[in-house]
Amino acid sequence: MDRLESMSILLAVVDAGSLSAAARRLAMPLPTVSRKVAELEAHLNTRLLHRTTRQLSLTEAGASYVASCRRILEEIGEAERIVTGEYATPKGELVVTAPVLFGRLHILPVVAEFLAAYPQIDVRLVFTDRVVHLMDEQIDVAVRIGELPDSSMMATGVGAVRRVVCGSPAYLAAHGVPARPQDLAAHDCISFEVLESKRAWVFGSGKAELSVPVRSRVAVNMSEAAIAAAILGVGLVRVLSYQVADAVRERKLGVVLEAFESAPLPVSLVHKGQAPLPLKLRAFLDFVAPRLRQRTAQALTTLTASV
């Protein structure tokens, strides 16, 4: 039995969620995948997976073993990268994750420039609004918006974004411009569930923090949908500044309550900080960080109060 191959297959099964999905991902016959996992369990004399007709899950021993497999295979990959010269020439694949809209507006254009400058590096982009765990999902770099928890990860600051309240010119003309957060009680609001509570919006910070109840006429789970509803005049929306920069510049939306905004949220590039740092990752960070700082700064200057 090739234990390294069996470990890789086991990880593929766990990551894919089923034997059949792993077989498709590996382009390997399903009976082979099943046999390799069974052989590994027989070698270890323990069950690694709970199998039912509807789902597959790790046993306690399996969870511990999978974590060790990830570490072992990563160390082997690191050794191979050193031997093949990855630390002498920037080359290989990078996996980068970012929030969906930030990724499309800012990461994709910068990555396009990066690929032109580094023809031996490939990039796989994973745009998602959920928090992706770098270790578990083999991510090289993550864009994080917000305060970072204490961890062993390394972070590079690339700017900040604001939480802003916006409304369309037509809506504000019909309902008036709120002068203070408490005025929101008389306004229709649009809630973006990922960012805000549907019942209250928080303004200011520290001792001056103020939680204001809002009347949510519609709640959505995508920032683009919330912004589109605001442009249509459904109500006021509170989202992140980069998400509405284009709409504000085009005067489809105006920023209100600017003086009461919470403290800006930092934007960071986060990576595992392994040593030595792969040259492809160092090249990416050095190339992308200053360009993102420029783009986030430009997005903030766009958002001057327009009403």
Beta strands, then each sheet from edge to edge (+ up, - down):
strand 1: 49-51
strand 2: 56-58
strand 3: 92-98
strand 4: 121-127
strand 5: 141-145
strand 6: 154-161
strand 7: 163-167
strand 8: 188-192
strand 9: 200-203
strand 10: 210-213
strand 11: 215-220
strand 12: 236-240
strand 13: 254-256
strand 14: 265-271
sheet 1: 1+ 2-
sheet 2: 4+ 3+ 5+ 14- 6+
sheet 3: 11+ 8+ 12+ 7- 13+
sheet 4: 9+ 10-
end
